[in-house]
Each structure stands twice: as structure tokens, then as C-alpha cells.
Amino acid sequence: MTVVGDIVYAPISDWEKHTLDLYYPAAAEASNGSLIVFVHGGAWRAGDKSGYVDLSQNLANATGNVVAAVNYTLSIAAVQGDPTSVPAKAQHPKHVQDVARALGYLYTHSQNHGGYSPDRIFLVGHSAGGQITGLLALRPDLYLEPVEAELGLSKGTLHAAIRGVVGVEGIYHVDRLLKTWPSYRDFIVQAFGEDPEGLVGGSPDGQPIPNGSAFVLPQYAVIQSNEDGLVDSDQASDYYLYLQSVAGAYKHRVALEFGDWGNHDDMLQTPQFTSTITKYIQGWEKQ
């Protein structure tokens, strides 16, 4: 296992987190396989790629593919009683825009880092990361096309490179989550603001699909632990139905899976989680 850490994918400021780590299994170091991009959760205000070393290593070894663990700027609130602190500068859509820029970097710098094909990218998003990866898959017009224009890539290049997405205990409808869990108001307002329209615009579930016949939904799996006590199962089941409607005649490319995998965070470290992600990615690679 080779790890290349703290790669800067966009300019960094005193409040932005634009770094990623790459994990290379031995088999990938001389190959040109797929790239798995893991986007962590943490209610858009916590979490760091450094907390997912074991997960990234497990996925790299199990799939034989390079894994990128991506940081994005967090919505960190002002510290109460500290007059020198400032309110969060990063609100939606900053989190999604950051990961879009990371994808642009990974696509255009594959020759610098080696071991993966930039045209075969699989996204895995946990919790808030499920919201981020969902919007990247569903709204390339808003998040990927600006990056393509900045990098001089043809329109649709990055979206076509995303071959599949796995949403893990994701937050797919922010407004509905707040109604189900009123105690979540603090971190939701912190990440999306007070305007209800922001909650709708930040929700993958129900997004208007970009006009034009060129849009094709990537292969998609929605997985949820039955023992998750932080995100209700309706988020997964409702999102699955929405994705099927988007996929239309290709609804067979959308999967929903529940399992007894443990609580919201611990499930990520289980062998069942690794094997489930591996099952989907290896199956998609054959298609």
C-alpha cells in the first residue's frame, strides 16, 4: 500500500480545505484501473480525510483500485463568547463546488499520479457526502460544467467519467430531514442558511434534471444500515424511487440495499461495508 497525502487540488486559504489523499494498492501501482473517490460526512461542519485511513485502505485493497479521500471546506460556526471568531463562510453550494474541483483535478492530473484511468470514476459518499455526490451526479450543469470550462474540458467530460455512485446513509432531502429531526436545525442552518429554498436546492432528491438528451444518470446504489440512528431509512427509500424515475428505461441501473451493518459511523469499518461497495463497483466495471 502506497499513500500520497495532502495533495492540493485547488488554492488554499485560511478557511478552505482543498486537499486529498491517494491510496494505491500494490496491484494498482503499475495498472490503469478505476478511481474511487470517497467523500466523508460530518453534517457539513466536521470530518476530515484523516479519519478514513482504514476505510480507504480497505476499499483500495478489496477492489484493486486507487482510492482518493477528499477534503472539502466545512461550515464551521462562530465560537460563542469569542469576539475574534467569525461565522461560517462556507455554506451550500461551497461543499459541492469543492468536490467538483477535486474531480477536475483528479481528471486532469492522472498522468502525474498514475495508477488509474480518469475516465472511470466511482463516487462513494457517506451521510453529508451522499448529498454532495448526489448533486454532482444529478446537476452537472451547476457543478461540473463550470469546472470543465475553467480547465478547458469539453462539456460533459467529467459527468461522463463518473461511471457509478454509491450513496451511504446519505442525506438526500434536507428539508425532510429537518422536519423528521428538528434537533438538527443548528447544523442544517449552519450549512444551508435560513432560506427554505436553500434546503430544496441543496437536496439531490427532487432536483430538476438538466435539459437535453445528453444527460444520463450514472449507475447508482443507495445503501442504508437498518441500525442507523442518525438518518432515517425514508431518506434512502424515497431517494431510490426518485432515482428510478430519473433513470426511466434504465431504472435497472439503480439499486437499493438495506443491511444490519451497525450504526451510522461504525458501519464504515465493517467487512460487510467493504464487500458491499466492492460488489457494486466490480459489477459496474464489467458493464
Secondary structure per residue as TSV (DSSP state, phi and psi in degrees):
chain	resnum	aa	ss	phi	psi
A	1	M	-	360.0	124.0
A	2	T	E	-113.0	134.7
A	3	V	E	-123.3	128.5
A	4	V	E	-112.3	112.7
A	5	G	E	-104.3	157.7
A	6	D	E	54.9	45.9
A	7	I	E	-75.9	127.6
A	8	V	E	-87.0	116.0
A	9	Y	-	-98.8	-9.7
A	10	A	S	-159.3	160.5
A	11	P	-	-54.1	142.1
A	12	I	-	-107.6	139.2
A	13	S	-	-119.3	-170.7
A	14	D	S	-74.4	-4.5
A	15	W	S	-132.0	0.8
A	16	E	-	-107.3	143.8
A	17	K	-	-116.5	96.7
A	18	H	-	-119.5	60.2
A	19	T	E	-132.3	159.0
A	20	L	E	-147.1	160.3
A	21	D	E	-117.9	144.4
A	22	L	E	-114.9	132.1
A	23	Y	E	-113.6	121.7
A	24	Y	E	-113.0	114.2
A	25	P	-	-71.3	158.2
A	26	A	G	-54.6	-38.7
A	27	A	G	-68.4	-22.9
A	28	A	G	-88.9	-16.4
A	29	E	T	-65.4	-24.8
A	30	A	T	-118.9	16.7
A	31	S	S	-115.8	-174.8
A	32	N	E	-136.1	58.7
A	33	G	E	-85.1	-160.2
A	34	S	E	-82.8	168.1
A	35	L	E	-119.1	125.7
A	36	I	E	-101.2	125.3
A	37	V	E	-110.1	115.4
A	38	F	E	-98.7	128.9
A	39	V	E	-117.4	116.3
A	40	H	-	-75.9	164.3
A	41	G	-	-97.1	-156.9
A	42	G	S	124.3	25.6
A	43	A	T	58.5	29.7
A	44	W	T	64.1	3.8
A	45	R	T	-129.6	-1.3
A	46	A	S	-144.0	170.3
A	47	G	-	102.6	153.2
A	48	D	-	-157.7	149.3
A	49	K	G	-56.9	-26.9
A	50	S	G	-66.1	-16.9
A	51	G	G	-86.3	2.5
A	52	Y	G	-127.9	34.3
A	53	V	H	-64.8	-50.3
A	54	D	H	-62.1	-43.4
A	55	L	H	-59.5	-47.0
A	56	S	H	-64.2	-41.3
A	57	Q	H	-65.2	-41.6
A	58	N	H	-61.8	-44.9
A	59	L	H	-67.1	-40.2
A	60	A	H	-63.6	-45.1
A	61	N	H	-69.7	-38.0
A	62	A	H	-71.9	-38.7
A	63	T	H	-93.5	-20.4
A	64	G	-	75.9	13.2
A	65	N	S	-110.7	159.0
A	66	V	E	-71.1	140.9
A	67	V	E	-118.6	130.8
A	68	A	E	-107.7	121.0
A	69	A	E	-100.1	119.7
A	70	V	E	-108.7	134.1
A	71	N	-	-92.9	150.7
A	72	Y	-	-139.9	160.4
A	73	T	-	-66.9	134.8
A	74	L	-	-99.3	153.7
A	75	S	-	-89.6	82.0
A	76	I	-	-93.0	123.4
A	77	A	-	-77.7	165.7
A	78	A	-	-62.8	147.0
A	79	V	-	-84.7	121.7
A	80	Q	T	-62.0	130.1
A	81	G	T	86.7	-3.1
A	82	D	-	-107.0	104.6
A	83	P	T	-68.5	-14.6
A	84	T	T	-88.4	-12.3
A	85	S	-	-83.5	157.6
A	86	V	-	-124.2	153.0
A	87	P	-	-62.6	164.5
A	88	A	-	-58.7	132.0
A	89	K	-	-90.1	-23.6
A	90	A	-	-96.6	106.7
A	91	Q	-	-125.3	165.6
A	92	H	T	-50.8	132.8
A	93	P	T	-100.8	20.6
A	94	K	H	-56.0	-41.7
A	95	H	H	-60.5	-44.4
A	96	V	H	-69.1	-41.0
A	97	Q	H	-61.8	-38.9
A	98	D	H	-61.5	-47.9
A	99	V	H	-67.9	-32.9
A	100	A	H	-60.9	-40.3
A	101	R	H	-67.7	-34.8
A	102	A	H	-63.2	-41.5
A	103	L	H	-63.2	-40.5
A	104	G	H	-61.7	-41.3
A	105	Y	H	-63.5	-48.0
A	106	L	H	-63.0	-34.5
A	107	Y	H	-69.3	-45.1
A	108	T	H	-85.2	-11.0
A	109	H	T	-116.6	22.4
A	110	S	H	-63.3	-34.0
A	111	Q	H	-69.5	-27.3
A	112	N	H	-71.6	-33.1
A	113	H	H	-105.8	-27.5
A	114	G	-	69.4	166.9
A	115	G	E	88.9	-4.2
A	116	Y	E	-149.8	156.1
A	117	S	E	-94.4	127.9
A	118	P	E	-68.9	-14.1
A	119	D	E	-90.4	3.8
A	120	R	E	-132.3	87.9
A	121	I	E	-115.8	134.0
A	122	F	E	-120.1	127.2
A	123	L	E	-96.9	136.0
A	124	V	E	-127.3	115.2
A	125	G	E	-122.2	127.6
A	126	H	E	-106.0	129.2
A	127	S	T	58.9	-115.4
A	128	A	H	-60.7	-29.5
A	129	G	H	-64.6	-26.8
A	130	G	H	-68.4	-34.6
A	131	Q	H	-66.0	-43.3
A	132	I	H	-65.1	-49.8
A	133	T	H	-66.4	-31.8
A	134	G	H	-63.2	-44.4
A	135	L	H	-68.5	-33.5
A	136	L	H	-64.4	-37.7
A	137	A	H	-75.2	-34.7
A	138	L	H	-95.2	-26.3
A	139	R	-	-127.0	61.6
A	140	P	H	-60.6	-26.1
A	141	D	H	-63.8	-33.7
A	142	L	H	-87.1	-34.6
A	143	Y	H	-116.3	-33.7
A	144	L	T	-94.8	-37.5
A	145	E	H	-63.4	-37.9
A	146	P	H	-61.1	-36.4
A	147	V	H	-69.0	-41.3
A	148	E	H	-59.5	-43.9
A	149	A	H	-63.1	-40.9
A	150	E	H	-63.7	-35.7
A	151	L	H	-93.9	-2.8
A	152	G	T	76.3	24.6
A	153	L	-	-91.1	152.3
A	154	S	-	-65.9	146.3
A	155	K	T	-57.9	130.4
A	156	G	T	93.6	-4.7
A	157	T	H	-60.7	-50.0
A	158	L	H	-69.9	-39.5
A	159	H	H	-65.5	-39.5
A	160	A	H	-65.4	-28.0
A	161	A	H	-72.8	-22.9
A	162	I	E	-78.4	102.9
A	163	R	E	-86.4	-21.1
A	164	G	E	-167.2	157.1
A	165	V	E	-135.0	136.3
A	166	V	E	-118.8	116.4
A	167	G	E	-95.1	124.5
A	168	V	E	-114.8	110.2
A	169	E	S	48.3	43.5
A	170	G	-	-79.0	160.9
A	171	I	-	-100.9	104.8
A	172	Y	-	-107.1	-20.1
A	173	H	-	-135.3	98.8
A	174	V	H	-67.1	-43.1
A	175	D	H	-62.6	-42.6
A	176	R	H	-66.0	-36.0
A	177	L	H	-61.9	-43.1
A	178	L	H	-64.6	-37.6
A	179	K	H	-69.4	-34.1
A	180	T	H	-76.7	-36.2
A	181	W	-	-125.8	78.0
A	182	P	G	-56.9	-26.4
A	183	S	G	-68.6	-10.5
A	184	Y	G	-83.5	0.3
A	185	R	H	-54.8	-39.8
A	186	D	H	-56.6	-54.4
A	187	F	H	-77.6	-24.6
A	188	I	H	-70.8	-45.6
A	189	V	H	-64.0	-36.6
A	190	Q	H	-59.9	-37.7
A	191	A	H	-90.7	-26.9
A	192	F	H	-122.4	-9.9
A	193	G	-	84.1	-176.6
A	194	E	S	-87.4	-19.4
A	195	D	-	-71.4	121.1
A	196	P	H	-57.3	-28.4
A	197	E	H	-63.4	-29.6
A	198	G	H	-66.4	-33.5
A	199	L	H	-69.2	-38.2
A	200	V	H	-69.9	-46.5
A	201	G	H	-64.9	-26.0
A	202	G	T	-90.4	5.9
A	203	S	-	-103.0	120.1
A	204	P	S	-59.4	-40.2
A	205	D	T	-64.1	119.0
A	206	G	T	94.2	2.5
A	207	Q	-	-60.5	137.9
A	208	P	-	-69.5	128.6
A	209	I	-	-75.7	139.2
A	210	P	-	-55.0	141.6
A	211	N	S	-67.9	150.3
A	212	G	S	113.8	143.5
A	213	S	T	-73.8	-9.0
A	214	A	T	-72.9	-19.7
A	215	F	-	-73.6	126.9
A	216	V	-	-133.1	127.3
A	217	L	-	-68.8	129.3
A	218	P	-	-62.4	163.0
A	219	Q	E	-58.6	141.1
A	220	Y	E	-143.5	132.7
A	221	A	E	-124.4	133.8
A	222	V	E	-113.4	115.6
A	223	I	E	-120.4	146.1
A	224	Q	E	-148.3	135.1
A	225	S	E	-82.3	134.4
A	226	N	T	-64.3	-18.3
A	227	E	T	-100.1	10.2
A	228	D	-	-71.2	121.1
A	229	G	S	-102.6	5.9
A	230	L	S	-112.8	-29.2
A	231	V	S	-127.7	123.0
A	232	D	-	-71.9	153.7
A	233	S	H	-66.8	-21.8
A	234	D	H	-62.7	-28.7
A	235	Q	H	-57.9	-42.6
A	236	A	H	-73.3	-49.2
A	237	S	H	-67.1	-40.0
A	238	D	H	-67.2	-39.6
A	239	Y	H	-65.5	-39.0
A	240	Y	H	-57.7	-45.1
A	241	L	H	-63.6	-40.4
A	242	Y	H	-63.4	-45.1
A	243	L	H	-62.0	-37.4
A	244	Q	H	-62.6	-39.2
A	245	S	H	-66.3	-36.0
A	246	V	H	-68.7	-40.6
A	247	A	H	-69.5	-25.5
A	248	G	G	60.1	-120.7
A	249	A	G	-66.9	-13.1
A	250	Y	G	-105.2	28.3
A	251	K	G	-63.2	-19.6
A	252	H	G	-65.8	-13.8
A	253	R	G	-83.5	-0.8
A	254	V	E	-111.7	131.4
A	255	A	E	-125.9	150.4
A	256	L	E	-129.1	130.4
A	257	E	E	-141.4	128.7
A	258	F	E	-109.8	148.5
A	259	G	E	-155.2	163.0
A	260	D	-	-90.3	79.1
A	261	W	-	-108.8	5.0
A	262	G	-	100.9	-172.7
A	263	N	S	-78.1	-176.3
A	264	H	T	-55.5	-42.6
A	265	D	T	-100.5	-39.2
A	266	D	G	-63.7	-28.6
A	267	M	G	-59.0	-25.4
A	268	L	G	-66.4	-21.0
A	269	Q	G	-97.6	2.2
A	270	T	S	-84.9	150.3
A	271	P	H	-59.4	-31.8
A	272	Q	H	-63.5	-39.2
A	273	F	H	-62.7	-49.2
A	274	T	H	-59.3	-44.9
A	275	S	H	-67.7	-33.4
A	276	T	H	-69.0	-45.7
A	277	I	H	-61.8	-43.6
A	278	T	H	-61.4	-41.3
A	279	K	H	-57.2	-48.0
A	280	Y	H	-68.1	-47.1
A	281	I	H	-65.4	-44.6
A	282	Q	H	-66.7	-34.5
A	283	G	H	-66.3	-41.6
A	284	W	H	-67.5	-34.3
A	285	E	H	-63.2	-25.2
A	286	K	T	-82.5	-11.4
A	287	Q	-	-92.6	360.0
